[in-house]
Amino acid sequence: MGIKVIGIGDSGVASILPTYQQWIDESELLVGGERMLDFFPNFQGEKRIITSGLSSLVEELKNETRQTVVLASGDPLFYGIGSYLSKKLPIELYPSVSSIQLAFARIGEGWQDATMISVHGRSMTGLAQKIDGQKKVVLLTDHENSPSVIAKYLLSYGMDEYEMFVGENLGGEEERTGWWTLTDACEHAFSPLNVVVLKQVKNGPVWSLGIDDHEFYQRKPEKGLITKKEVRILSVSALELTDTSVVWDVGTCTGSVAIEAARISRYGSVYAIEKNEGDLANCYLNMHKFRTDFTAVLGKAPDRLQEFPDPDAVFIGGTAGDMNGILDQSCERLKPNGRIVLNAVTIENMMDAVRGFKERGFAVDIMLIQASRSKPILNLTRFDALNPIYIITARRETEEKK
């Protein structure tokens, strides 16, 4: 007999069908969070509170022979316990109306075009690029990542084109709903049980791949320590990023490559390292300007690379004299079918990189970029040449090109 997983709304028993109530009454074991179990004070069987990880619960339920019902919040398959249990146990799922459905019912709008993001029990790192440019966003929150914290976070990235709807205790006796400006939401205390909907009410800035160099904060008076736009576009393209890629940017400087990568891999993650404090400070400024939120640390690679998760793609913009140490880490930890892209200015560095990749079992492709930009001279036009750059793309010998 399959275990029944029944979704319940904030109003408790009033939110479930009579048939569901009958199944609960007839069950011998009722499993759920303490709040869910409190909805059934007269239950005659055994109650089991979910207090630890779900893996231990699965092991307990595998050997359970009694009629069992597991209580879940709203739709068990929407960021709920049902998704996990369905992969481990024979279960029957009976959803209730989700908090998302109730939120949009209160707003009076459709939600098929909304972007769904959960920060419930999760870090908000990377949230900026997930939200930026979306017309309608739903956020599942928690006690730490509350509506006020989210509002402050969005304002720190200049996202004042959004207004916030907060639905508190939806479907319950203490339900409260309302629209807020982000500024007002920062100062308000909300119920821990809430759903946030962000709606874009005016246009925000738009940046496509290949942000102009002058848009970035850069070191002064040595302005220009940046991967130039033409080289950056080709280097990022060579990384073959997806929207979920994990990316390293070694020697990030202004963060230009990391920012372009984060805007492509908005559901992945980007990790950057820079040895110069001033450049790293500019990187943080650029992160906020271009609405990308990634991990950027101060250090000289390969130090601290061990703190980063294994990458799908690695960009090496500078080696600071330890190319072998950086290649050791990058090549060893690169995921299958991943790519490493290294930019070299000199022939010697290019040769060292190619040799290093081949010694580690990697095949390489080399592209020499010699670009020039137009520049006015009186009423005429001439061209200024950029420094030639070698773009070296490496992949494991055993992996075929896509």
N, C-alpha and C positions, 0 to 999 in steps of 0.2 A: 504494500500500500504506500503510495507516494505521500511525502510530507507536503502539507498545504502551507503556502506562504501567502498571507493575507495582508493587503495594504490597508492602513487606517489613517484617516484624516485627523486634524487637530481637535475635532469635536468628539473623538472617541467612538463610542458605540453608535451614536447617531449617524456616523458617516458610512456605516457598513450595511450591506443588504441583509435581510432576515436569514437568507440561506447561509451567509458567512457566519452570522451569529450562532446558528444551529451547529455548524461544524465546530466552532470554538467550544460551545457547551458540551458537545459530545466527545471532544478530544480528552486524552488522558495526560498529555504534556503540552504546556503552553510556554513558548520560548519568545523572548523579546527583551528590549530595553526596559528599564524600571518604569519609565513614564508610560510606555505602552501597556505593560502588565497592570498598572494601576487603574486602567480603564475597566478592568474586570475583577472587581473586589470579591465577587461571589463565586468565582471559578472554583469548582470542586476538585479538580485534578492537581497535579504538581506544576508549579511555576518555576521556570529556570531563567534567571537574569543573565543576559549576555554581558559578561564583565571583562573577558579577555579577548584575544585574537580569534578571528573567525575560523582559523585552521583547527584550533582545539575544539570548537563547536562542531565542526564537520566530523571530526573523529568520534565525538560522542554520539552524534545522530546516525552515523553509519551502522551502529549496532543497536539502534533503538527499534523496538518492536511494537511499542504502544502507538496509538493514534496521536499524531503530533501536528500542532499548528505553530508556525513561526509568524510572529507579528512584525510588520515593517511599516515604515512611514510612507504614505502616499503610494506612488507607483514603485514597487520593489525593484524594477528594472531600470529606473532612472537614478543613477548614482546611488543605488541602494543595494541591500544585502542579497536581493534576488539574483543579480548578475553573477555574484560569486558562488552562491549555493547551486545555481543551475548547472555549473560546470563540474560540480563535485558530487551531487546527490540527485536521485530521482525526485523531483518536486513538481507540484502543481502551483501555478501562480495566479493570484486573483487581485489585481491592482485596484486601488482607490483613485480618486481624483488627486493628481499631484499638486504640489504647491505652485508649480509653474502655471498649470492650467487655471488655478484659482486666481493667481496674480493677473493674468491677462484677461480673465473674465471681469475682474474689478476695473481694469483699464478700459475694457471694451474694444480690444484690438486682437487681430490674429497673431499667432506666434510661430507659424510655420517658417517665417523668414528670420527668426531671431537666432543669434549666436549664443550657444549655451556654454558657460564656463563655471566650473566649481572651484572655489577657494576654501571649501569646507575641509578642515584638517590638512590643508596644503599651503605651501609657501606661495606668496604673491609674486615672487620673482618671475619675470617674463610676462606679467599681465598686461603691461603697457602695449606691447606690439600685438597681443591678441585682440585687444579692444580697439586700437587706433583704426579709424576709418569705417568701423562697423556702424550700421544705422540703428541697430536694435540689439542689445546684449542683455542676457539673463545671467545673474551671478547668484550661486548658492553660497551662502556665507557661514561663518561660525562666530563663536564668542570673541576670538582674537581678530579675525578679519571681518569686522563689523561694517555696517554702512558708513559710519563716520570715518573709520580708518581707510576704507576704499575711496571715499570722497577726497580725503587729504592726499592719498596716493595719486589719484588722477590729476588733481590740481598741481602737484609737483611736476607733472609732465605737460602742463599747460592745456589739459583736455577740458577746457571750460565750455566746449560746444555741446556737452552732455547735460541733461537733467536726469534726476534720479527718482524713480518710484520705489517706495519701500512698502511691502505688504507684511505686516506683523501678525503672528498668530492666526494665519489665514484659515478660515473655517471654524475657528474657535470662538468662545464667548468673549475673549479679549481682543478680537480682531481690530486692527487699526491700519488704515492705508492712507497714503498721501504722496504728492509730488514734492520734491525738494530741489533747490539749487544745490550745487556741490558745496558752495560756501556755507549755506545754512545747515546742510547735513553734517558738516564737520563738527558742529557744536552741539549736536543733538544725541541723546542717548536712546537707543532702540532696543526693543525686545530681542533676546538672543535667537528666537524663532522667527526668522524673517527671510524674505526673498527680495532681491534687488533687480530692478529693470532699469537699464540705461537707454535713453533715447537721444539720438543726435538731433538737436534743434537748430543747428546752424553748421555751416561748412567749416571744417578744420583744414590745416595745411596738408598738402599732398606732396610726397616725394616718391619718384620712381627710381628704379635702379640706375645708378650713376649720378649721385648727388654731386653738384659742382663743388670743387675744392674750396672756393672762397666761403662756402656756407659753414664750414667747420671751424670751431675754435682751434687755434694752432699756437705753438710756442712762438714767442716774440723775444728778441728781434730776429730769431732764426726761423721765421715763418716759412713754411714750405716742407717741413718734415711730415709728409703725408703720402700715402700711396695714391698717386695721381689718378684722376677719374678714368682715363683711358686704360691704364694698367689694372685698376681696381675692377672694372667691369669684366675684363678678360680673366682675371684671377678668380673672381667669384664664380664666373661661369664654369671655369675649369674644376671647381670644387664639386660640381654636380649636386647641389643641395636640394633637399626636399623640404616640405613644410614641417617635418619632425626631426630634422638632422641635429645631431650634437656636434658642435663646432668648437675647435680651438683656434685662437688667434694669438700667435706667439710674436711678441714685440708689437703690441697693438698701437702704440704711440697715440695718435688722436682718436683711435677707435673707428676709423672710417670703414675698414673691412668688416670688423665685428658688427658694426651698425647695419651695413648692407646685408650681412649674413642673417642677423636677427630679424630683419624685416621680411626675409624670404622664409626662414625657419621659425615662423612665429609660434608654432606649437612644439618646437624643439627647445634647445638651449644653447647658449653661447658662453664660452669661458675665455677670458683674455688675460694676458700677463704683460706688464710693462715695467722696466727697470727704472725709468725716470719719473720722479714724483710730479714734476710739472706737467709732463705729457699725460700722466694718469689723471691729473686734475682736469685737464682739457677733455680727456676721454669721458669723464663723468658729466661734464657740461654738455658734450655732444650727445651723450645717451639721453639726457632729458630733453634736449632740443628736438631730437629726431624720434622721440617716443619709443625708445628701445630700452629694455631693462634686462641686463645680463650681468654675469659675475666678472668683475675686473679686479685683479689683484696686483699689488706691488711686489716685484721680484725679478730676479735674473734667471731666465730659463737655462737649464731644465729644472732648477729648483721650483717647487710648488706645483709643477705639472702633475705630480702624483695626487694632488688634491682634486683634480678634475676627473670626471667620469670618462670612460673610453669613448673616443670620438668617431664620428662617421666621416669627418673632414677636418683637415688641419691646414691652416694658412701660416706660413713662416715668413714674416716680413723682415725679421732681423734675428741674428744668432748671437750677437755680442761676443763673438770669438769662441763659442762652444758649440759648433755645428754638430759634432759627433754626439755630444750628450743629448741635444735636442732631437736628432734623428733617432737615437736609441729609443727614447721615450715614445716618439711619434710613431715610428715603424712598428714597435713591439705592441702598442696598445690600439692601433688603428683597427676598427671593425672590418669584417669581410666586405669587400666591394667598396671600401672607402678610398678617398683620394687625399694626397698631400700636395699642396702647391707651395712652392718656395720661390720668392723673388730674389734675384741676385743682380747687383749692379756691375760687378767686375767679372772678368773672364776667370780669374783664379777661384772666386767663390762659386761660380757656376760649375767649374770642373770639380771642385771639392764636393759639391752637392751631388752631382751626377755619380761620381765615384762612390760616395757614401751610400746613396740609394741602391746602387747595383750590388755593393758588398752585402747589403741587407736583403737581397732577393727581390728588389723592386725594379720594374721597368720604368723608363722615363720618356717623356716627350718634352721638347724644349721649343719655346717660342721666343724669338727676339723681337721686341717691340721698339720701334723707332717712330715716335709720333711728333708732330709739330702742330702748334696752334697759331692761328692768324693773329696778327697784331697791327693796329693802325700806325702808319707813319705819315704824318701830315695828312694829305687827302688820299693817300695810297694805302696799300696793305702788304705787309710782309709776313713771314713765318718765323716763329721762335721754336727751336727744337727742344723737346724734353730729353732728359738723359735716357739713353737706351737701357732697357731692362730685359733680363732673361726671366721668363716665366717657365719654371720647371714643374711639370705635373708628374707625380709618381703614383704607381699602383703596384700591387703584388704581381710578380711574374705569373703566378698560377691563376690569376683572375683575368678573364677575357674582357676586352673593352665592351661596353654596352653598345 
